[in-house]
Amino acid sequence: MKLRVYTTEAGKDHVPPAEHPESPERLKAIERALSRFETLDRVNARAATRDEVGRVHSSRHVDFVYSKSPFTDLASLDADTWMSPGSLEAALQACGGAIQAVDDVMAGEIEAGFVAARPPGHHAEPDRSMGFCLFNQIAVAAAHAIQAHDCTSVAIVDFDVHHGNGTQAYAESEGRVFFASIHQDWLYPGTGSADDSSDRILNLTVERGAGSSIWREALEEHIFPRLAEAPPDILFVSAGFDGHRDDPLAGLELDEDDFEWIGTRLAELTRESAHPRLVCTLEGGYDIKALESSLERFLRAVAAA
Protein backbone atom coordinates (compact mmCIF):
# COMPACT_ATOMS: atom_id res chain seq x y z
CA MET A 1 0.00 0.00 0.00
CA LYS A 2 1.09 3.55 -0.62
CA LEU A 3 1.86 4.66 2.94
CA ARG A 4 2.43 8.09 4.42
CA VAL A 5 3.56 8.72 8.00
CA TYR A 6 2.57 11.86 9.90
CA THR A 7 4.88 13.00 12.69
CA THR A 8 4.89 15.93 15.09
CA GLU A 9 7.59 18.15 16.46
CA ALA A 10 5.38 19.14 19.38
CA GLY A 11 5.16 15.57 20.62
CA LYS A 12 8.55 15.84 22.33
CA ASP A 13 7.30 18.85 24.31
CA HIS A 14 4.52 16.89 26.01
CA VAL A 15 6.36 16.00 29.22
CA PRO A 16 4.40 14.29 32.02
CA PRO A 17 6.00 13.77 35.43
CA ALA A 18 9.20 11.75 35.73
CA GLU A 19 8.66 7.98 35.56
CA HIS A 20 5.30 8.42 33.82
CA PRO A 21 4.95 5.59 31.25
CA GLU A 22 3.74 7.93 28.48
CA SER A 23 7.11 9.65 28.23
CA PRO A 24 8.94 11.54 25.46
CA GLU A 25 11.16 8.45 25.15
CA ARG A 26 8.30 6.91 23.17
CA LEU A 27 8.78 9.50 20.45
CA LYS A 28 12.50 8.73 20.31
CA ALA A 29 11.63 5.06 19.79
CA ILE A 30 9.31 6.04 16.95
CA GLU A 31 12.06 8.11 15.33
CA ARG A 32 14.50 5.21 15.53
CA ALA A 33 11.97 2.89 13.91
CA LEU A 34 11.24 5.34 11.09
CA SER A 35 14.94 5.98 10.49
CA ARG A 36 15.42 2.38 9.36
CA PHE A 37 13.16 2.79 6.32
CA GLU A 38 15.21 3.39 3.18
CA THR A 39 12.41 5.48 1.71
CA LEU A 40 9.50 6.88 3.63
CA ASP A 41 6.78 9.32 2.64
CA ARG A 42 6.72 11.48 5.73
CA VAL A 43 5.08 14.82 6.48
CA ASN A 44 4.76 17.09 9.50
CA ALA A 45 1.33 17.15 11.06
CA ARG A 46 -0.55 20.40 11.34
CA ALA A 47 -2.52 21.36 14.43
CA ALA A 48 -6.25 20.73 14.46
CA THR A 49 -8.52 23.69 15.05
CA ARG A 50 -10.88 24.06 17.98
CA ASP A 51 -13.81 23.53 15.63
CA GLU A 52 -12.32 20.28 14.29
CA VAL A 53 -11.76 18.94 17.81
CA GLY A 54 -15.24 20.16 18.69
CA ARG A 55 -16.82 17.73 16.25
CA VAL A 56 -16.22 15.10 18.94
CA HIS A 57 -15.60 16.95 22.19
CA SER A 58 -17.99 19.31 23.92
CA SER A 59 -17.16 22.99 23.98
CA ARG A 60 -17.00 22.69 27.76
CA HIS A 61 -14.30 20.03 27.50
CA VAL A 62 -12.30 21.86 24.83
CA ASP A 63 -12.40 25.04 26.93
CA PHE A 64 -11.31 23.07 29.99
CA VAL A 65 -8.25 21.55 28.28
CA TYR A 66 -7.22 24.92 26.85
CA SER A 67 -7.65 26.56 30.25
CA LYS A 68 -5.55 23.90 32.01
CA SER A 69 -2.60 24.31 29.64
CA PRO A 70 0.21 25.59 31.91
CA PHE A 71 2.74 28.27 31.11
CA THR A 72 5.25 26.57 33.42
CA ASP A 73 5.43 23.36 35.46
CA LEU A 74 2.68 20.74 35.19
CA ALA A 75 -1.11 20.61 35.39
CA SER A 76 -3.01 17.47 36.41
CA LEU A 77 -6.29 16.59 34.68
CA ASP A 78 -6.63 13.37 36.67
CA ALA A 79 -4.31 10.96 38.47
CA ASP A 80 -2.91 9.63 35.19
CA THR A 81 -3.31 12.52 32.78
CA TRP A 82 -1.01 15.53 32.83
CA MET A 83 -0.22 18.61 30.81
CA SER A 84 3.09 20.43 30.45
CA PRO A 85 3.50 23.71 28.51
CA GLY A 86 3.82 21.80 25.23
CA SER A 87 1.02 19.28 25.75
CA LEU A 88 -1.85 21.22 24.18
CA GLU A 89 0.01 21.74 20.91
CA ALA A 90 1.11 18.09 20.91
CA ALA A 91 -2.49 16.89 21.28
CA LEU A 92 -3.73 19.30 18.61
CA GLN A 93 -1.04 18.14 16.17
CA ALA A 94 -1.92 14.50 16.86
CA CYS A 95 -5.52 15.30 15.88
CA GLY A 96 -4.42 17.44 12.94
CA GLY A 97 -2.21 14.68 11.56
CA ALA A 98 -5.13 12.27 11.66
CA ILE A 99 -7.29 14.78 9.80
CA GLN A 100 -4.55 15.24 7.17
CA ALA A 101 -4.39 11.48 6.73
CA VAL A 102 -8.13 11.38 6.07
CA ASP A 103 -7.87 14.15 3.49
CA ASP A 104 -4.97 12.42 1.76
CA VAL A 105 -6.57 8.98 1.52
CA MET A 106 -9.86 10.49 0.39
CA ALA A 107 -8.02 12.43 -2.33
CA GLY A 108 -6.34 9.23 -3.51
CA GLU A 109 -2.83 10.53 -2.81
CA ILE A 110 -2.15 7.55 -0.56
CA GLU A 111 -3.85 4.34 0.48
CA ALA A 112 -2.71 4.27 4.10
CA GLY A 113 -1.69 6.86 6.65
CA PHE A 114 -0.08 6.34 10.04
CA VAL A 115 -0.07 9.12 12.62
CA ALA A 116 3.04 8.58 14.76
CA ALA A 117 2.22 11.14 17.44
CA ARG A 118 1.70 11.39 21.16
CA PRO A 119 -0.14 11.70 23.51
CA PRO A 120 -2.54 8.85 22.70
CA GLY A 121 -6.24 9.55 22.43
CA HIS A 122 -8.63 6.62 22.60
CA HIS A 123 -9.55 7.01 26.29
CA ALA A 124 -10.58 10.66 25.90
CA GLU A 125 -14.36 10.86 26.08
CA PRO A 126 -16.48 13.63 24.55
CA ASP A 127 -16.49 15.50 27.87
CA ARG A 128 -13.46 14.11 29.70
CA SER A 129 -9.70 13.62 29.42
CA MET A 130 -8.38 10.42 30.97
CA GLY A 131 -5.88 7.59 30.64
CA PHE A 132 -3.00 9.78 29.36
CA CYS A 133 -5.33 11.14 26.63
CA LEU A 134 -6.36 14.80 26.13
CA PHE A 135 -8.33 14.65 22.87
CA ASN A 136 -9.45 11.59 20.93
CA GLN A 137 -7.66 11.84 17.60
CA ILE A 138 -9.12 8.68 16.03
CA ALA A 139 -12.65 9.92 16.77
CA VAL A 140 -11.80 13.43 15.53
CA ALA A 141 -10.52 11.90 12.29
CA ALA A 142 -13.63 9.74 11.89
CA ALA A 143 -15.85 12.76 12.44
CA HIS A 144 -13.86 14.63 9.78
CA ALA A 145 -14.40 11.79 7.30
CA ILE A 146 -18.13 11.94 7.94
CA GLN A 147 -18.63 15.68 8.01
CA ALA A 148 -16.02 16.90 5.50
CA HIS A 149 -16.06 13.98 3.05
CA ASP A 150 -19.63 12.67 3.40
CA CYS A 151 -18.56 9.16 4.33
CA THR A 152 -21.63 7.13 5.20
CA SER A 153 -19.87 4.07 6.58
CA VAL A 154 -16.86 4.31 8.90
CA ALA A 155 -15.19 1.49 10.83
CA ILE A 156 -12.78 1.83 13.73
CA VAL A 157 -10.73 -1.14 14.95
CA ASP A 158 -8.87 -0.74 18.24
CA PHE A 159 -6.21 -3.35 19.08
CA ASP A 160 -4.64 -1.48 21.99
CA VAL A 161 -4.48 -3.72 25.06
CA HIS A 162 -6.85 -1.32 26.86
CA HIS A 163 -10.45 -0.72 25.83
CA GLY A 164 -11.02 2.46 23.82
CA ASN A 165 -13.84 3.78 25.97
CA GLY A 166 -13.68 7.28 24.54
CA THR A 167 -13.90 6.05 20.97
CA GLN A 168 -16.85 3.84 21.87
CA ALA A 169 -18.61 6.81 23.43
CA TYR A 170 -18.24 8.69 20.16
CA ALA A 171 -19.39 5.69 18.09
CA GLU A 172 -22.50 5.30 20.22
CA SER A 173 -23.48 8.86 19.30
CA GLU A 174 -22.78 8.50 15.56
CA GLY A 175 -24.88 6.00 13.58
CA ARG A 176 -22.43 5.82 10.69
CA VAL A 177 -19.62 4.34 12.81
CA PHE A 178 -18.88 0.68 13.56
CA PHE A 179 -16.45 0.27 16.48
CA ALA A 180 -14.61 -2.95 17.34
CA SER A 181 -12.13 -3.36 20.17
CA ILE A 182 -10.05 -6.34 21.26
CA HIS A 183 -8.42 -5.83 24.65
CA GLN A 184 -7.27 -7.56 27.82
CA ASP A 185 -10.03 -8.30 30.31
CA TRP A 186 -10.10 -6.71 33.78
CA LEU A 187 -7.74 -3.93 32.81
CA TYR A 188 -7.97 -0.12 32.86
CA PRO A 189 -10.41 1.55 32.30
CA GLY A 190 -12.67 -1.35 33.28
CA THR A 191 -15.05 -0.91 30.37
CA GLY A 192 -15.66 -2.88 27.18
CA SER A 193 -17.06 -6.17 28.46
CA ALA A 194 -18.14 -8.68 25.83
CA ASP A 195 -21.74 -8.03 26.90
CA ASP A 196 -21.34 -4.38 26.02
CA SER A 197 -21.89 -4.95 22.30
CA SER A 198 -24.57 -4.11 19.76
CA ASP A 199 -25.03 -4.03 16.00
CA ARG A 200 -22.47 -1.17 15.81
CA ILE A 201 -20.28 -1.95 18.82
CA LEU A 202 -18.20 -5.12 19.14
CA ASN A 203 -16.08 -5.70 22.23
CA LEU A 204 -13.82 -8.75 22.51
CA THR A 205 -11.94 -9.48 25.71
CA VAL A 206 -9.02 -11.85 26.12
CA GLU A 207 -7.51 -13.00 29.39
CA ARG A 208 -4.12 -12.04 30.71
CA GLY A 209 -1.47 -14.33 29.24
CA ALA A 210 -3.75 -15.43 26.39
CA GLY A 211 -1.02 -15.00 23.80
CA SER A 212 -0.92 -14.98 20.04
CA SER A 213 -3.20 -17.85 18.98
CA ILE A 214 -6.22 -16.82 21.05
CA TRP A 215 -5.83 -13.15 20.10
CA ARG A 216 -5.51 -13.88 16.39
CA GLU A 217 -8.40 -16.35 16.44
CA ALA A 218 -10.71 -13.79 18.04
CA LEU A 219 -9.88 -11.24 15.35
CA GLU A 220 -10.32 -13.75 12.51
CA GLU A 221 -13.61 -15.09 13.83
CA HIS A 222 -15.33 -11.90 14.92
CA ILE A 223 -13.85 -8.60 13.75
CA PHE A 224 -12.38 -9.30 10.32
CA PRO A 225 -15.58 -10.93 8.97
CA ARG A 226 -17.57 -7.81 9.87
CA LEU A 227 -15.16 -5.68 7.85
CA ALA A 228 -15.22 -8.08 4.91
CA GLU A 229 -19.01 -8.39 4.82
CA ALA A 230 -19.62 -4.65 4.85
CA PRO A 231 -16.46 -2.80 3.74
CA PRO A 232 -16.51 0.75 5.13
CA ASP A 233 -15.81 3.88 3.13
CA ILE A 234 -12.72 4.27 5.31
CA LEU A 235 -11.11 2.08 7.97
CA PHE A 236 -9.55 3.61 11.07
CA VAL A 237 -7.23 1.75 13.41
CA SER A 238 -6.20 2.62 16.95
CA ALA A 239 -2.81 0.92 16.92
CA GLY A 240 -1.62 0.22 20.44
CA PHE A 241 1.46 -1.92 20.96
CA ASP A 242 1.04 -2.40 24.72
CA GLY A 243 -0.13 -5.97 24.22
CA HIS A 244 3.55 -6.87 23.82
CA ARG A 245 4.84 -9.34 26.39
CA ASP A 246 7.43 -6.82 27.61
CA ASP A 247 4.96 -4.01 28.23
CA PRO A 248 4.80 -2.97 31.90
CA LEU A 249 1.09 -2.05 31.93
CA ALA A 250 -0.50 -5.29 30.74
CA GLY A 251 0.08 -9.00 30.23
CA LEU A 252 -1.28 -10.16 26.89
CA GLU A 253 1.96 -11.90 25.81
CA LEU A 254 2.00 -10.75 22.18
CA ASP A 255 5.18 -10.05 20.20
CA GLU A 256 6.41 -8.34 17.04
CA ASP A 257 5.16 -11.19 14.83
CA ASP A 258 1.61 -10.49 15.98
CA PHE A 259 1.81 -6.80 15.13
CA GLU A 260 3.25 -7.60 11.72
CA TRP A 261 0.41 -10.07 11.20
CA ILE A 262 -2.35 -7.62 12.14
CA GLY A 263 -0.78 -4.95 9.93
CA THR A 264 -0.89 -7.36 7.00
CA ARG A 265 -4.45 -8.48 7.68
CA LEU A 266 -5.86 -4.97 8.09
CA ALA A 267 -4.10 -3.80 4.93
CA GLU A 268 -5.39 -6.84 3.02
CA LEU A 269 -8.95 -6.14 4.11
CA THR A 270 -8.57 -2.54 3.06
CA ARG A 271 -7.11 -3.48 -0.33
CA GLU A 272 -10.08 -5.76 -0.98
CA SER A 273 -12.52 -2.86 -0.71
CA ALA A 274 -13.49 -0.69 -3.66
CA HIS A 275 -11.49 2.29 -2.38
CA PRO A 276 -8.47 1.37 -0.20
CA ARG A 277 -8.47 3.88 2.63
CA LEU A 278 -6.70 3.08 5.90
CA VAL A 279 -5.86 5.59 8.65
CA CYS A 280 -4.01 4.44 11.78
CA THR A 281 -3.08 6.38 14.89
CA LEU A 282 -0.58 5.42 17.56
CA GLU A 283 -2.09 4.64 20.94
CA GLY A 284 -0.22 2.72 23.68
CA GLY A 285 3.10 0.91 23.88
CA TYR A 286 5.19 1.65 26.96
CA ASP A 287 8.20 -0.62 26.75
CA ILE A 288 10.51 1.50 24.62
CA LYS A 289 12.34 -1.31 22.81
CA ALA A 290 9.13 -3.26 22.20
CA LEU A 291 7.39 -0.16 20.84
CA GLU A 292 10.27 0.54 18.45
CA SER A 293 10.42 -2.95 16.99
CA SER A 294 6.65 -3.52 16.94
CA LEU A 295 5.92 -0.24 15.19
CA GLU A 296 8.54 -0.93 12.53
CA ARG A 297 7.16 -4.39 11.82
CA PHE A 298 3.59 -3.09 11.66
CA LEU A 299 4.45 -0.30 9.22
CA ARG A 300 6.51 -2.58 6.98
CA ALA A 301 3.58 -5.02 6.85
CA VAL A 302 1.11 -2.30 5.85
CA ALA A 303 3.44 -0.93 3.18
CA ALA A 304 4.11 -4.39 1.75
CA ALA A 305 0.48 -5.50 1.51
N, C-alpha and C positions, 0 to 999 in steps of 0.2 A: 504494500500500500504506500501511496505517496504520503509521507509523514512530515509534519512540522511540529517543532517543540517550542513552547512559549516559556520564557524565563523572566525573572524579575530581579532587578537590582535592589529593590526595596526589601526583598525577603531577608537579606542579611541584617537589616536594621530592626527586625522584630526580635527583641531580646528578652525573653522571660527570665525569671529568677535563675540563679546558678543551680545546676543539677536538675533543672526542669527537662523532661524527656523531649519536648518539642523545641530543640535548641537550634541555633544557627549552624551547628555542625552538620545538620541534615542537608542544608543547602550546599555545603562543601562536598558532601558525598554525592549529591546530584551532579555537581560540576565535574567531579572526577569520572563519574559514569559517562557523562556526555562527551568528555574529552577523548574517550577511546573510540568514538565513531570517526571513521576516515572522512566521511562527508555527512553533514547534518544540516537540514533546513531549519534554521533557528532564528527566532525574532524576539525582540523585547516586548513584553506585555505592557499595554497602556493601563491606566487606572480606570475603573468603572466610575460612572457618575452616580450621584445620589439617586437620581430617578431610576437608573438601571438596577441598582441594589434594591430600590423600593418596589420593584415588581414582585419581590418575594418577601421582603422584610417590612414590617410596619414602620410608619414614619416615627412613631415613638421609639422603636428600637434603633433605627438609624440615628436619630438625634442623640440617643443615649450613648451609643458607641462613639460618635463624634465628640460628645461632651466629655467623655472619660479619657480621651487621648491626652496623655501627659506631655508637658513641655520638658520635664526632667523626671528622672527616677522611674517608678513603675506605678501602674494603676491596676487594681484587682477587680475583675468582673465577677468571678466566683473563685472557689478554692483552687481550681485548675487553670483558669483562663485569665491571662494577664496581657497588659498593654505596656509597651515602652514607647518612647517618642516616635519610633519608626513603624509601629505596628499598624496604624490606620492605613498608611500608604501601602504597606505590604498586603494587607487584606483587600484593598481596593484594586491593586494590580493583579492579585490572584483572580478576582472576579473579572477584571477587564481582559485578562488573557483568555479566560474561558469564553467570553463573548466574542473576542477576535477569532478564536478557533471555530465557533459556530458560523460566523460570517464567511470564513475562508472555505469551510467544507460546503456550505450552501452555495457559494459562488463557483464551486468546482475547482478551485485552485489546488486543493489537497483532498485526500480521502480520509486522513486521520490527523487529529491534533492531540498533543499531550501538553498539559499545563503543569510544568515542573516548578511549582511555587509553594510557598508556605506563608501564613499558617494554613492548616487544613480547614475544611468547612462543613463536613456533612453532619455534625452535631448541632450546628447553629439553627435554631428554630425561627419561625417568622418573627417572634417577639422576644428572643432570648439568645444570648451568647452562652456557650458552654463547651466543655470537653476540648479545650484548646482552640476553639473555633469562634471567630468573630462574625463573619458573614458566610453564607452557604453558597460557594461559587458554583457548584454543580447545579443547584436549583436556580440560581441567577441565570446561568447559561441556558437551562431548559426553558425558562420563562422568556428569554430573548428569542429562542428558536420559535416559540409559539407566537409571541406578540410582534416580532419584527419580520419574521419569515413565514408566518401563516402555517406553520407545521401543525397538522391535526393529530399526529400520532407520535408520541415521544416515549422512549424507554430509557430508564436509568437502572443500571446494574451496579451494585455496591458489593465489592468483595473484601473490603476492609474487615479486620477481625472483630470490630465493634459495629453494632447496629447503627445505621444512619438515620437516627430518629428525626433530625431536622429535615432531611430530604423526604422522609415519609410524610411528615406534617405538611410539606408543600404539596406532595403528590395527592394527598387526601383532599386538598382544596382545588385541585386542577384536574378536571375530567379527561384531559387529553394525555395524561401521564400514566405509564405503567412503571411501578417501582418494584425491584426485586433485590433482596439483600440476603447474603449468606454470611453468617457470623458465628462466633463462639458463644455458646449458651452460658447464662449466668455471669455475664461480664458487663462492665460499664457500657451504656447507661442503664441497663436493666430493662430495656424495651425490646420489641421485635420478637416476641414469642411466635412459635409456629401457628398458634391459634389466632394471632393478630394478622390475618390475611383476608383478602377479598378478591373480587374479580380484577382489581387494579393494583393490589398490594400482595406481594408474595415474600414471606419471611421464612428462611430456612435456618435452623440452628444446628450446629454440630458441637459435640462434646469436646472438652479439653483433651488434648492428646489424640484426637481422631486421626489426624494424618492425611496423607495425600489421597489414598484410594476412596475413603468415605467422602471427602470434600469434592473430589472430581465427580464421583458418582451422583452426588446431590445436584450438582450443576447440570450434568448431562441429562438427568431424569426429569428435572423440574424447571430450571430457568431457561436453558438453551432451547427446549422445544417451544416455549412460549414466544421466544424471539423469532424462531423459524416459521411458526404458524402464522404469525401476524407481524411481518417485518415493519419496524417503525420508520417514520420519515428520517429520524436521526437517532443514533444510539449514544447515550452518555454512560460513562463508567467512572465510578469513584474507586480509584485504584489505591488501595491501602496494602502495604507490604508488612504489616505488623502480625500477620499470621505465620511469619517465619519462625522456625524453631528457636532462633537465638534472640527473638524479641523479648524485652523485659516486661512488657505489659500484658502478655497473653500466653497461651500454651497450645496453639493449634498444630504445631509440629510440621509445618510446610517448609519447602525449601525453594531454591532458585528454579528447579525444574518445573515446579508447579506454577510459578509465575510466568515462565516462558510458555507453558502449556495454555494457560488461560489467555495470554496475549494472542496466541495463535488462534484459539477457538473463537474469541470475540471478533478478531479481524476476519476470520473465515465467514462467520455469520453475517458480518457487515458486507463483505464482498458479494455474498449471495443475494443481497437485496438489490432492488432496481437502481438505487442511488447510494453508493457506498459513502456513508457519513458517520464517522466515529470521533467522539470527543471525550478524552479522558482527563481527569484531574487527579493530582497527587493528594492522597489523604494521609494515613498513618505509615509507620515504619520507623522504629525508634532504636534499633540496633544499627549503628552507623555503617558497619561493614556489610551487614545483610541488606540494608536499604540500597547501598551502592550497587552490589552485584545483582540484586533482584530487579531493580529498575532497569539496569542495562539489558538483562535478559528479556524482560517484558517488551522494551522498546524494539529490540532487534527482532523479536517474534512478530510484532505488529508490522514492522517495515518489510519483513520478508514474506508476509502472507499474500 
